[in-house]
C-alpha cells in the first residue's frame, strides 16, 4: 500500500531523522515538479570541484550553502521538500521562523530508526560520522522523538508524521500546482 503525502502550494516539508536514517535515499526516488533540496546535492557539487579534499574541510560551507538555498527557495512558489536531520532545536526553530516569514506551512516527516540502524545506513552510504558527532545527534533528537512518538506536533509546526524505513519505501509526494 502506497503512503501519499499531499503538499499544498505553500508547504515546506522537512524530511528529518538521524544521519543515516534514509532521508536522501527517500528523496532520491522522487520525481515530478516538487523542488527538493538535499545537502547531498551541495556536497556532491563541491566534491566534484574539490577532488581529493576530505569532506570535513568543506562541510561547514555545505551547511551554510544549503541553508541559503532553502531560504531563497522558500520565498518562491510551489511546494518545497527539504532534507534536514532537525535534531538541533535551533534548526527546527529556524525552519518554523522561515515558514512564518515566507507564508509556508512547515510540516515534518520523521524517519524513525534506531541509532544502530542509522549507523548501518551511514556505512552503506560510505559516509560515517564520528562517534561523538553521531552521539550528539542521538542525544539532541531524544526530546523531539518523544514528542513525535507520542503523536504530538512540535510547537510551530503544522503537522508531523513518523515513518519507519519500510513505510518510507512506500511513500509518494503529491504537490499542488504553483
MARBA-3410 file (N, C-alpha, C, O; in Angstrom, 1 decimal):
178
0.8,-1.2,0.0,0.0,0.0,0.0,0.9,1.2,0.0,1.8,1.4,0.8 ~ 0.6,2.2,-0.9,1.3,3.4,-1.0,0.9,4.4,0.0,-0.3,4.5,0.3 ~ 1.9,5.1,0.6,1.6,6.2,1.6,1.8,7.5,0.8,2.9,7.8,0.3 ~ 0.7,8.3,0.7,0.8,9.6,-0.1,0.7,10.7,0.9,-0.1,10.8,1.7 ~ 1.7,11.6,0.7,1.7,12.9,1.4,1.4,14.0,0.4,2.1,14.3,-0.5
0.2,14.6,0.6,-0.2,15.7,-0.3,0.3,17.0,0.3,0.2,17.4,1.4 ~ 1.0,17.7,-0.6,1.6,19.0,-0.3,0.8,20.2,-0.9,0.5,20.1,-2.1 ~ 0.5,21.2,-0.1,-0.1,22.4,-0.6,0.9,23.3,-1.3,2.1,23.0,-1.2 ~ 0.4,24.3,-2.0,1.2,25.1,-2.8,2.3,25.8,-2.0,3.4,26.1,-2.5 ~ 2.0,26.1,-0.7,3.0,26.9,0.1,3.5,26.0,1.3,3.9,26.5,2.3
3.5,24.7,1.1,4.0,23.8,2.1,5.6,23.7,2.0,6.2,23.6,1.0 ~ 6.2,23.6,3.2,7.6,23.4,3.4,7.7,22.1,4.2,7.4,22.1,5.4 ~ 8.0,21.0,3.5,8.1,19.7,4.1,9.5,19.4,4.5,10.4,19.4,3.6 ~ 9.8,19.1,5.7,11.1,18.8,6.2,11.2,17.3,6.4,10.4,16.7,7.2 ~ 12.0,16.6,5.6,12.3,15.2,5.8,13.4,15.1,6.8,14.6,15.4,6.5
13.1,14.6,8.0,14.1,14.6,9.1,14.4,13.2,9.7,13.7,12.3,9.4 ~ 15.4,13.2,10.5,15.8,11.9,11.1,17.3,11.9,11.3,18.0,12.7,10.9 ~ 17.7,10.9,12.1,19.2,10.7,12.4,20.0,10.6,11.1,19.5,10.1,10.1 ~ 21.2,11.1,11.1,22.1,10.8,9.9,22.2,9.3,9.7,22.5,8.6,10.6 ~ 21.9,8.9,8.4,21.9,7.5,8.1,20.5,6.9,8.1,20.4,5.7,7.8
19.5,7.7,8.4,18.1,7.1,8.6,17.5,6.8,7.2,16.6,5.9,7.1 ~ 18.0,7.4,6.1,17.5,7.1,4.8,16.8,8.3,4.2,16.0,8.2,3.2 ~ 17.0,9.5,4.7,16.4,10.7,4.1,16.8,11.0,2.7,15.9,11.2,1.8 ~ 18.0,11.0,2.4,18.5,11.2,1.0,18.0,10.1,0.1,17.7,10.3,-1.1 ~ 18.0,8.9,0.6,17.6,7.7,-0.3,16.1,7.9,-0.6,15.7,7.7,-1.8
15.3,8.3,0.3,13.9,8.6,0.1,13.7,9.7,-1.0,13.0,9.6,-1.9 ~ 14.4,10.8,-0.7,14.3,11.9,-1.6,14.8,11.7,-3.0,14.4,12.2,-4.0 ~ 15.8,10.8,-3.1,16.4,10.5,-4.4,15.5,9.7,-5.3,15.7,9.7,-6.5 ~ 14.4,9.1,-4.7,13.5,8.4,-5.5,12.3,9.2,-6.0,11.5,8.8,-6.8 ~ 12.3,10.5,-5.6,11.2,11.4,-6.0,11.4,11.9,-7.5,12.5,12.0,-7.9
10.3,12.1,-8.1,10.3,12.7,-9.4,9.1,13.6,-9.5,8.2,13.5,-8.7 ~ 9.1,14.5,-10.4,8.0,15.4,-10.5,8.4,16.8,-10.4,9.6,17.2,-10.5 ~ 7.4,17.7,-10.2,7.6,19.1,-10.2,7.8,19.7,-8.8,7.7,20.9,-8.7 ~ 8.1,18.9,-7.8,8.3,19.5,-6.5,9.8,19.7,-6.3,10.7,18.9,-6.6 ~ 10.1,20.9,-5.8,11.5,21.3,-5.5,12.0,20.5,-4.3,11.4,20.6,-3.2
13.1,19.8,-4.5,13.7,19.0,-3.4,15.1,19.6,-3.1,15.9,19.6,-4.1 ~ 15.4,20.0,-1.9,16.7,20.5,-1.6,17.4,19.6,-0.5,16.9,19.5,0.6 ~ 18.4,18.9,-0.9,19.1,17.9,-0.1,20.6,18.4,0.0,21.2,18.7,-1.0 ~ 21.1,18.4,1.2,22.5,18.9,1.3,23.5,17.9,0.5,24.6,18.4,0.2 ~ 23.1,16.7,0.3,23.9,15.8,-0.6,24.1,16.4,-2.0,25.2,16.2,-2.6
23.2,17.2,-2.5,23.3,17.8,-3.8,24.5,18.8,-3.7,25.3,18.9,-4.6 ~ 24.5,19.6,-2.6,25.6,20.6,-2.4,26.9,19.9,-2.2,28.0,20.2,-2.8 ~ 26.9,18.8,-1.4,28.2,18.1,-1.1,28.7,17.5,-2.4,29.9,17.6,-2.6 ~ 27.9,16.9,-3.2,28.3,16.3,-4.5,28.9,17.4,-5.4,29.9,17.1,-6.1 ~ 28.3,18.6,-5.4,28.8,19.6,-6.3,30.2,20.0,-5.8,31.1,20.2,-6.7
30.4,20.2,-4.5,31.7,20.6,-4.0,32.7,19.5,-4.2,33.9,19.8,-4.6 ~ 32.3,18.3,-4.0,33.2,17.1,-4.1,33.8,17.0,-5.6,34.9,16.7,-5.8 ~ 32.9,17.3,-6.5,33.4,17.3,-7.9,34.4,18.4,-8.2,35.2,18.2,-9.1 ~ 34.3,19.5,-7.5,35.2,20.6,-7.8,36.4,20.6,-6.9,37.4,21.4,-7.1 ~ 36.4,19.8,-5.8,37.5,19.7,-4.9,38.0,18.3,-4.7,37.9,17.7,-3.6
38.3,17.6,-5.8,38.7,16.2,-5.8,39.9,16.0,-4.8,40.8,16.7,-4.8 ~ 39.7,14.9,-4.0,40.8,14.6,-3.1,40.7,15.3,-1.7,41.4,15.0,-0.8 ~ 39.8,16.3,-1.7,39.6,17.1,-0.4,38.6,16.4,0.5,37.6,16.0,0.0 ~ 39.0,16.2,1.7,38.1,15.5,2.6,36.9,16.3,3.0,37.1,17.5,3.1 ~ 35.8,15.7,3.1,34.5,16.4,3.3,34.6,17.2,4.5,34.0,18.3,4.6
35.2,16.8,5.6,35.2,17.6,6.8,35.8,19.0,6.6,35.5,19.9,7.4 ~ 36.6,19.2,5.6,37.2,20.5,5.4,36.2,21.5,4.8,36.3,22.7,5.0 ~ 35.2,21.0,4.0,34.3,21.9,3.4,32.9,21.7,3.9,31.9,22.3,3.4 ~ 32.7,20.8,4.9,31.3,20.6,5.5,30.6,21.9,5.9,29.5,22.0,5.7 ~ 31.3,22.8,6.7,30.6,24.0,7.1,30.1,24.8,5.9,29.0,25.4,6.0
30.8,24.8,4.8,30.3,25.6,3.6,29.1,24.9,3.1,28.2,25.6,2.6 ~ 29.1,23.6,3.1,27.9,22.8,2.6,26.7,23.2,3.4,25.6,23.4,2.8 ~ 26.8,23.2,4.7,25.7,23.5,5.6,25.2,25.0,5.4,24.0,25.2,5.3 ~ 26.1,25.9,5.3,25.7,27.3,5.0,25.0,27.4,3.7,24.0,28.1,3.5 ~ 25.6,26.8,2.7,25.1,26.9,1.3,23.7,26.3,1.3,22.8,26.8,0.6
23.5,25.2,1.9,22.2,24.5,2.0,21.1,25.4,2.6,20.0,25.6,2.2 ~ 21.5,26.1,3.7,20.6,27.0,4.4,20.2,28.1,3.5,19.0,28.5,3.4 ~ 21.1,28.7,2.8,20.8,29.7,1.8,19.9,29.3,0.7,19.0,30.0,0.4 ~ 20.2,28.1,0.2,19.3,27.5,-0.8,17.9,27.4,-0.3,16.9,27.7,-1.0 ~ 17.7,26.9,0.9,16.4,26.7,1.5,15.7,28.0,1.6,14.5,28.2,1.3
16.4,29.0,2.2,15.8,30.3,2.4,15.3,31.0,1.1,14.2,31.5,1.0 ~ 16.2,30.9,0.1,15.8,31.5,-1.2,14.6,30.8,-1.9,13.7,31.4,-2.4 ~ 14.7,29.5,-1.8,13.6,28.7,-2.4,12.3,28.9,-1.6,11.2,28.9,-2.3 ~ 12.3,29.1,-0.3,11.1,29.3,0.5,10.4,30.6,0.0,9.2,30.7,0.2 ~ 11.1,31.5,-0.5,10.5,32.8,-0.9,9.7,32.5,-2.2,8.7,33.2,-2.5
10.1,31.6,-3.0,9.4,31.3,-4.2,8.1,30.6,-4.0,7.5,30.5,-2.9 ~ 7.5,30.1,-5.1,6.2,29.4,-5.1,6.4,27.9,-5.3,7.4,27.4,-5.6 ~ 5.3,27.2,-5.0,5.3,25.8,-5.1,5.7,25.1,-3.9,6.4,25.7,-3.1 ~ 5.3,23.8,-3.7,5.7,23.1,-2.5,7.3,22.9,-2.5,7.9,22.8,-3.6 ~ 7.8,22.8,-1.3,9.3,22.6,-1.2,9.5,21.5,-0.2,8.9,21.5,0.9
10.4,20.6,-0.6,10.8,19.5,0.3,12.3,19.7,0.7,13.1,19.9,-0.2 ~ 12.6,19.6,1.9,14.0,19.9,2.4,14.4,18.7,3.3,13.7,18.2,4.1 ~ 15.6,18.2,3.0,16.2,17.2,3.9,17.0,17.9,4.9,17.9,18.7,4.6 ~ 16.8,17.6,6.2,17.5,18.3,7.3,17.3,17.3,8.5,16.2,17.0,8.9 ~ 18.4,16.9,9.1,18.2,16.0,10.3,17.3,16.6,11.3,16.6,15.8,12.0
17.3,17.9,11.5,16.5,18.5,12.5,16.6,18.0,13.9,15.7,18.0,14.7 ~ 17.8,17.5,14.3,18.0,17.0,15.6,18.3,18.2,16.6,18.2,18.1,17.8 ~ 18.7,19.3,16.0,19.0,20.5,16.8,17.8,21.4,16.9,17.2,21.8,15.9 ~ 17.4,21.8,18.1,16.3,22.7,18.4,16.4,24.0,17.6,15.4,24.5,17.1 ~ 17.6,24.6,17.6,17.7,25.8,16.9,17.4,25.7,15.4,16.9,26.7,14.8
17.8,24.6,14.8,17.5,24.4,13.4,16.0,24.3,13.2,15.4,24.9,12.2 ~ 15.3,23.6,14.0,13.8,23.5,13.9,13.2,24.8,14.1,12.2,25.1,13.4 ~ 13.7,25.6,15.0,13.2,27.0,15.3,13.4,27.8,14.0,12.5,28.6,13.6 ~ 14.5,27.7,13.4,14.8,28.5,12.2,13.8,28.1,11.1,13.3,28.9,10.3 ~ 13.6,26.8,10.9,12.6,26.3,9.9,11.2,26.9,10.1,10.5,27.3,9.2
10.8,26.9,11.4,9.5,27.4,11.8,9.4,28.9,11.5,8.5,29.4,10.9 ~ 10.5,29.6,11.8,10.6,31.1,11.6,10.6,31.3,10.0,9.9,32.2,9.6 ~ 11.3,30.5,9.3,11.4,30.7,7.8,10.0,30.5,7.3,9.5,31.2,6.4 ~ 9.2,29.5,7.7,7.9,29.3,7.3,7.0,30.4,7.6,6.2,30.8,6.7 ~ 7.1,31.0,8.8,6.3,32.2,9.2,6.6,33.4,8.3,5.6,34.1,7.8
7.8,33.6,8.0,8.2,34.8,7.3,7.8,34.7,5.8,7.5,35.7,5.1 ~ 7.9,33.4,5.3,7.6,33.2,3.8,6.2,32.7,3.6,5.8,32.5,2.4 ~ 5.4,32.6,4.6,4.0,32.2,4.5,3.8,30.8,4.1,2.9,30.4,3.4 ~ 4.7,29.9,4.6,4.6,28.5,4.3,4.2,27.7,5.5,4.6,28.0,6.7 ~ 3.4,26.7,5.3,3.1,25.7,6.4,4.3,24.8,6.5,4.7,24.1,5.5
4.8,24.7,7.7,6.0,23.9,7.9,5.6,22.5,8.5,4.9,22.4,9.5 ~ 5.9,21.5,7.7,5.5,20.1,8.1,6.7,19.2,8.2,7.8,19.5,7.6 ~ 6.6,18.1,8.9,7.7,17.2,9.1,7.3,15.8,8.9,6.3,15.3,9.3 ~ 8.2,15.1,8.2,8.2,13.6,8.2,9.5,13.2,8.8,10.6,13.5,8.4 ~ 9.3,12.5,10.0,10.5,12.0,10.7,10.7,10.5,10.4,9.8,9.7,10.6
11.9,10.2,9.9,12.2,8.8,9.6,12.7,8.1,10.9,13.8,8.5,11.3 ~ 11.9,7.3,11.5,12.2,6.7,12.8,13.1,5.4,12.6,12.6,4.4,12.1 ~ 14.3,5.5,13.0,15.2,4.3,13.0,15.9,4.3,14.3,16.0,5.3,15.0 ~ 16.4,3.2,14.7,17.3,3.1,15.9,18.7,3.7,15.6,19.0,3.8,14.4 ~ 19.4,4.1,16.6,20.8,4.5,16.3,21.6,3.5,15.6,22.4,3.8,14.7
21.4,2.2,15.9,22.1,1.1,15.2,21.8,1.1,13.7,22.6,0.9,12.9 ~ 20.5,1.2,13.4,20.0,1.2,12.0,20.6,2.4,11.3,21.1,2.3,10.1 ~ 20.7,3.6,11.9,21.2,4.8,11.3,22.7,4.6,11.1,23.2,5.0,10.0 ~ 23.4,4.0,12.0,24.9,3.8,11.8,25.1,2.8,10.6,26.0,3.0,9.8 ~ 24.2,1.8,10.5,24.3,0.9,9.4,24.1,1.6,8.1,24.8,1.4,7.1
23.1,2.5,8.1,22.8,3.4,6.9,24.0,4.2,6.5,24.3,4.4,5.3 ~ 24.7,4.8,7.5,25.9,5.6,7.2,27.0,4.7,6.6,27.6,5.2,5.6 ~ 27.2,3.5,7.0,28.2,2.6,6.4,27.8,2.3,5.0,28.7,2.2,4.1 ~ 26.5,2.0,4.8,26.0,1.7,3.4,26.3,2.9,2.5,26.7,2.6,1.3 ~ 26.1,4.1,2.9,26.3,5.3,2.0,27.8,5.6,1.9,28.2,6.4,1.0
28.6,5.1,2.8,30.0,5.3,2.7,30.5,6.6,3.4,31.6,7.1,3.1 ~ 29.6,7.2,4.2,30.0,8.4,5.0,29.6,8.2,6.4,28.4,8.4,6.7 ~ 30.5,7.9,7.3,30.2,7.7,8.7,30.6,8.8,9.5,31.8,9.3,9.5 ~ 29.7,9.3,10.3,30.0,10.4,11.3,30.9,9.9,12.4,30.9,8.7,12.7 ~ 31.7,10.8,12.9,32.5,10.5,14.1,31.6,10.1,15.3,30.4,10.5,15.3
32.1,9.2,16.1,31.3,8.7,17.3,30.6,9.8,18.1,29.4,9.8,18.4 ~ 31.4,10.8,18.5,30.9,11.9,19.3,29.8,12.7,18.6,28.8,13.1,19.1 ~ 30.1,13.0,17.3,29.1,13.8,16.5,27.8,13.0,16.4,26.7,13.6,16.6 ~ 27.9,11.7,16.1,26.6,10.9,16.0,25.9,10.9,17.3,24.7,11.0,17.4 ~ 26.6,10.6,18.4,26.0,10.6,19.7,25.3,11.9,20.1,24.3,11.9,20.7
25.9,13.0,19.6,25.3,14.3,19.8,23.9,14.4,19.1,23.0,14.9,19.6 ~ 23.9,13.9,17.8,22.6,13.9,17.1,21.6,13.0,17.8,20.4,13.4,17.9 ~ 22.0,11.9,18.3,21.1,11.0,19.0,20.6,11.7,20.3,19.4,11.6,20.6 ~ 21.4,12.3,21.0,21.1,13.0,22.3,20.1,14.1,22.0,19.1,14.3,22.7 ~ 20.4,14.9,21.0,19.6,16.1,20.6,18.2,15.7,20.2,17.3,16.4,20.4
18.1,14.5,19.5,16.8,14.1,19.0,15.9,13.5,20.0,14.7,13.3,19.7 ~ 16.4,13.2,21.2,15.6,12.4,22.2,14.3,13.1,22.5,13.2,12.4,22.4 ~ 14.3,14.4,22.8,13.0,15.0,23.2,12.1,15.1,22.0,10.9,15.0,22.1 ~ 12.6,15.4,20.8,11.8,15.5,19.6,11.1,14.2,19.3,9.9,14.1,19.1 ~ 11.9,13.1,19.4,11.4,11.7,19.2,10.3,11.4,20.2,9.3,10.8,19.8
10.5,11.8,21.4,9.5,11.6,22.4,8.2,12.3,22.0,7.1,11.7,22.1 ~ 8.3,13.5,21.6,7.1,14.3,21.2,6.4,13.6,20.0,5.2,13.4,20.0 ~ 7.2,13.2,19.0,6.7,12.7,17.8,6.1,11.3,18.0,5.0,11.0,17.5 ~ 6.7,10.5,18.8,6.2,9.1,19.1,5.0,9.2,19.9,4.2,8.2,19.9 ~ 4.8,10.2,20.7,3.5,10.4,21.4,2.4,11.0,20.6,1.4,11.4,21.0
2.7,11.1,19.3,1.8,11.7,18.3,1.4,13.1,18.5,0.3,13.5,18.3 ~ 2.4,13.9,19.0,2.2,15.3,19.3,3.0,16.1,18.2,4.0,15.6,17.8 ~ 2.4,17.2,17.8,3.1,18.0,16.8,3.9,19.0,17.5,3.4,19.7,18.4 ~ 5.2,19.2,17.2,6.0,20.2,17.9,5.5,21.6,17.7,4.8,21.9,16.7 ~ 5.7,22.4,18.7,5.3,23.8,18.6,5.7,24.5,17.4,6.9,24.4,17.0
4.8,25.2,16.7,5.2,26.0,15.5,5.0,25.2,14.2,5.0,25.8,13.1 ~ 4.9,23.9,14.3,4.8,23.0,13.1,3.4,22.8,12.8,2.5,22.7,13.7 ~ 3.0,22.7,11.5,1.7,22.5,11.1,1.3,21.0,11.2,0.2,20.7,11.6 ~ 2.2,20.1,10.9,2.0,18.7,11.1,3.3,17.9,11.2,4.3,18.4,10.9 ~ 3.2,16.7,11.8,4.4,15.9,11.9,3.9,14.4,11.8,2.9,14.0,12.3
4.7,13.7,11.0,4.4,12.3,10.8,5.6,11.5,11.0,6.7,11.9,10.6 ~ 5.5,10.3,11.7,6.6,9.4,11.9,6.5,8.2,11.0,5.4,7.6,10.9 ~ 7.6,7.9,10.3,7.6,6.8,9.4,8.8,5.9,9.7,9.9,6.4,10.0 ~ 8.6,4.6,9.5,9.7,3.7,9.6,10.4,3.7,8.2,9.8,4.2,7.2 ~ 11.5,3.0,8.1,12.1,2.9,6.7,11.2,2.1,5.8,11.1,2.5,4.6
10.6,1.1,6.3,9.7,0.3,5.5,8.6,1.1,4.9,8.2,1.1,3.7 ~ 8.0,1.9,5.8,6.9,2.8,5.4,7.4,3.9,4.4,6.7,4.2,3.4 ~ 8.6,4.4,4.6,9.2,5.4,3.7,9.4,4.8,2.3,9.3,5.6,1.3 ~ 9.7,3.5,2.2,9.8,2.9,0.9,8.6,2.9,0.1,8.6,2.8,-1.1 ~ 7.4,3.1,0.8,6.1,3.1,0.1,5.6,4.5,-0.1,4.4,4.7,-0.5
6.4,5.5,0.2,5.9,6.9,0.3,6.0,7.6,-1.1,6.9,7.3,-1.9 ~ 5.0,8.4,-1.3,4.9,9.2,-2.5,4.5,10.6,-2.1,3.7,10.8,-1.2 ~ 5.0,11.6,-2.8,4.6,13.0,-2.5,3.8,13.6,-3.7,4.2,13.4,-4.8 ~ 2.7,14.2,-3.4,1.9,14.9,-4.4,1.8,16.3,-4.1,1.4,16.7,-3.0 ~ 2.2,17.2,-5.0,2.2,18.6,-4.8,1.1,19.3,-5.6,0.8,18.9,-6.7
0.6,20.3,-5.0,-0.4,21.2,-5.7,0.4,22.0,-6.7,1.6,22.3,-6.5 ~ -0.3,22.5,-7.7,0.3,23.3,-8.7,0.7,24.7,-8.1,0.0,25.2,-7.2 ~ 1.8,25.2,-8.6,2.2,26.5,-8.1,1.3,27.5,-8.5,1.4,28.7,-8.2
END
